[in-house]
Amino acid sequence: MKLLVTGNLGYIGSELGKQIKGHFLNAELVGCDLGLFKQCLTANSRAGDTFYDIQYYMDVRDITKDFIKGYDAVVCLAAVSNDPISKDFEKATHSINLQSSFQLAQLCVDEGVSKFVFASSCSMYGSGGSKAKIESDKTDPLTAYAKSKIGFENKIKETIHSQNTDFIFLRFSTACGISDRLRLDLVLNDFVAGAVKYKKIKILSDGSPLRPLIDVKDMCQAIIWAIKKPKEKKSRLSINIGSNKLNYSVLELAHKVKEHIPDTDIIINDNAQPDKRSYKVDFSLYKRIGGDYYPKMTIDKTIDELINQIKSIDLPPEDFSNSKFIRLNHLRSLLKSKCINKELRWI
């Protein structure tokens, strides 16, 4: 088997390389990444991306038909990765997350790639209320990031009718957990870092928004499940990926962290504007068909692992919002130093 992972030098891809090699011992694993976050390493040990047999430093927007020849499956992780970045780089978000992903998908169909796995997002449910959302529910994307994810899903379903390529859209919960390229711009990771380093958790909202969570290890397991899933003719499967036990409000997450670090102060922003990005998600379909790949990590185990990793890294004494662990800050730094442009291309 020959597998391609785009965006493999990021938060998820750094863990995915290890896990794929554990499941597909004889697979040829190829990575393709622009390298924007290559230096944002957490650990000094062997980074997960070194498990890739071949590494290409390439913008996914530049992938050609010749490049895609010979692959059995493609995993599309390459994306502008969250709401704050998509707000700063909205044009690039549309170009990378939607246009280039669709171009890649079309090339895969043309070249007979059997499986296309797309890292989508539950954030497309937007202002979802208290009823848990299932895959057939109406979406309500509120940000450029969320719009790009559902936009890609819809475009594939509306325009690509080939029976040769099986498309699986993994609507991931909010990511959390340790990685060789840790991100602290994710809600649980942010809270643990604040508690470990400063004994403070700062909640930017009133704490009421709902978020489903998934550890990055379980995200990787879902990708492996999607690769291994028997191929179906003309399949276009959108599936919520997470656990029914891991739907939390932001305030509940803060208190879960405080259970592990009791001397932590929780600070709520009483003057914050209401956060409409609040959604509860139902993961029953994945539980039914995902089998052993359904999430196994508990919130407590994820917090414990984060505590241990964050203790081992250097963060500024006052605030980590200007560190390389905040992806938007890192991109702004590259932009200011004229290493990249607003299109997120190297200069």
C-alpha positions, 0 to 999 in steps of 0.5 A: 500500500502507498499512502499520501498524507498532506499537511503531515508536519502539523499537530495531527500529522506528527502523531499520525505517522507513528500510528499508521506505521503501527497498523500498515507495517509494509506501507510506503508512507509519503508526506507533503507539507509546506513546512510552515510549522516544521520548526514548532517542535515540542519534543527533542526526541524523534518527531513523528514525521520522521516515520514518513518514508518520503517527505516532500516540501510542497504547497498542496495548491501546486500538486499535479497529476504526475505527483498523485500517480500510484497512491492507494489512499490520500489523507487530506490534513493540509488546511488553515487550521482554526477560526482565528487564523481563517479570520486573518487569512480568509482568502488563503483559507478558501484557497487551501481548505476548499479550492486546493482540496477539491483540486487534489480530490479531482486528481485522485479521481482521475488517477484512480486513487481508491480512498480519499480521507478528508479532515473535516470539522464539527464546527460546521454545526455552528450555533447548534443549541442543546440538541446533539447534532447528527450528520443529516442535521442542517449545518450553520457554519459561522467562520471562514474555517467552518464554511470551507469544510462544509463547502468542500464536502458539498462540492464533492457530493455535488460535482464528483460522480466517479465510482472509483474513489471512496470519499470519507469526510471525518467531522472531527470534534475539537482536538486536544492532547499531546503531540510532537508539535503541540498547539496551545490554541485549542481550548483544553490544551490552553487551559492545561497550559495556563494551570500548569504554568501560571495557576490560572485559567482564563475563559474568554467567554462566559463559559457556556459554549458547548464543545465536543472533544477528541484526543489527537491519538483518537483522531489518528485512529479514526483516520486509520479506520477510514483507510481500512474501511471496505470500499463502497461504490460511489461512497460519500460518507460524512461522519461525526468523529468523537465520543458521546462522553466528551461533550462539555461546556467550556466552563466544565472543561476548566473545572476538569482541569482544576480537579487535576491542579486544585490551586488553579484560579478560573477567571471568566470574562463577564464582559465577553460578547456571546460566543455563538459557536456552541454545539453538542454532537451525536457520535452514535453512527461512528460508535456503531460502525467504527467498532474498536476505533471509537475513542478510547482516551478519557478526558482525565488521561488526556489532561494528565498527558498534557500536564506532563508534556507542558511541564517539560517545555519552556513557556514565557513567565507571564503569558504564552500567547506570543509563543510558537505554540499559538499557530496564528502568532507563529504565522504573524511572525513569519508574515512580519519578517517577510518570510511568507505573504498573505496567501500563506506562500513562502517568499 
